[in-house]
Amino acid sequence: MATLKLILTIVDVLVMVSFILLVAAQATRSEGIFSGGGASSGYVKSKPGFDDNVSKITLYLAIAFFTLTAVITYMP
């Protein structure tokens, strides 16, 4: 059980570092609901770009980090 906890802790740290790096690398989005760009700019559907993919990966890493941390915390 101690070996499993050690492996999960190492994976958790790797996920955490990746998550921090991706959050730091993301560009800030100044366009939004209050940007004054009009209603048409926010509703145009296009192919997902780099920022959209990085945003999805960041979300998945955040979920993995939360789940791993909870599992490690409540392991006997």
C-alpha positions, 0 to 999 in steps of 0.5 A: 500500500505504501508503494501505491501511495508513493506512485500516486504522490509522484503522479500527483506532483507531475500533474500539479507541475504541468497544471501550473505551467499550463496556467502560467503559459495561457494567454489572458483573454480580454475579450469577453462579455464586457469587452464592447466588441458587440454580440457577434464576436462571441457567437461565431463558431470556428475550429478550436485553436491552440488556446482552446486546446490548452484550456481543455488540457488545463481543465483535465489536469485540474480534475486529475489533480483534485481527484488524485489529491483526494484519493491520496489524502483518504488512503489508509 
